[in-house]
Each structure stands twice: as structure tokens, then as C-alpha cells.
Amino acid sequence: DDLEAALRCLSLAQIDLEAPSGSFVSSSVDLNPGPIFLAQKQYARALTALAAIRDHLEERGQVYYSVRVYVWQAMAYHGLGQKDNALSSLEKALALSAPEGYLRSFFAAGGVSAALLRQARTAGILPDHVDRLLGILEGPGRALKPEPAAGSRLIEPLSRRELDVLNLLGQGCSDKQIAESLVIARETVHKHLKNIYGKLGVHSRGEAVICARNLNLL
């Protein structure tokens, strides 16, 4: 949330915010200028920049980062006072993130506002998921940091294959992509995920990634 520092980093990386948005399509989502424009309250420019990478991410099946882009879109529309568009983008983010248990994307680059989430709640959009996100906003970090299985070390270590699955999970890969990458059946991926959840003491993909990072497994 330090705009000046972000601009300095972009300058050092020789990234030109005035360059055509399409030039960012092949880059990491972290290099997209959308969040910078959001911080500068240049909402229309933010939407243009985000549109340039949104379709690219969806085509590649990168759900984790697609969620983040939809959240940023919702924030931009909210800044422009376009309530219906903001809610539509937020609904897409919620629908993509709920099955995977993704939470952190909603709080990146300033974070989605409680006002937007309350609008979604009123509209009856995935109320359980929305309530959890609102709970995080009201009590920072409580639901976002699952307890490690055993301090800084696991009682039962992950197998080599489980670590492979976990690494792909941390990259935002879907079950299908993990199966294809490791050349295993999706049912086998599900079994590995179940074992990973049990060993880490978590209940969702998002919590598994966070816990794994806390344990330096990613």
C-alpha cells in the first residue's frame, strides 16, 4: 500500500505506465499497472489495464490470479460509482474463489471494501464465503492464518509427491492442471490434497498455501 515505493520500483524496472496496456499481457499479473492506477484513483485507466490481462489469465486457467483481477475490477467500478458493474465483477471473483477457498486475493493492493462485500451479502451472493471475508475485515488476520500443524515443523512430513502437488497449488493451478503437469489422475490429485490438508491441519486450498508458506514449504 505504499504508492511512492511502488512507483520507484517500476521506474527501476524500466516499466513505463504510459505504454499500451497490451504490452503487459505476457507479463506476470504482479506487473500489471492496474493496482497502481487504482491507488492513483485513475479508475478508467485501471479497467483498461486489467482488461488486457484478464482474458489472458482465463485462457490459461489461472484461477487464483483471475480472482485478483476481478477484485481489482470491482474496486475500479466502485470508484467510478458503477454499482452494478462493481457487483458483477465481485460476483465473478467470489464464484471463482469459493470452491478453492481463496481469501488473500480479496485483500491485495488495498483490498476489497467492506461496503462492496455487504452489497454482495444483501444480494445473496455466496453468503457463507462473503461472511468469512467480512469477518476478516472486522478481525484482521484471524481467518487468514491457520495454525501450523506443529509449530515450525510438521509431525508427519509431506511426501515428495505431496510437495509437488503443494508447489503447483501455490502457483494457482487447478486440479486439472496439477493432474496434467504430474501426469496423474485427478482422483489421485484429490487424494494428495486430502493428505496435505490433514498434515497441515487446514481445510482449503487457500489455507494450505498460506500454512505452507509459514512453514517455508513454498
Disulfide bonds with the S-S distance in Angstrom:
none
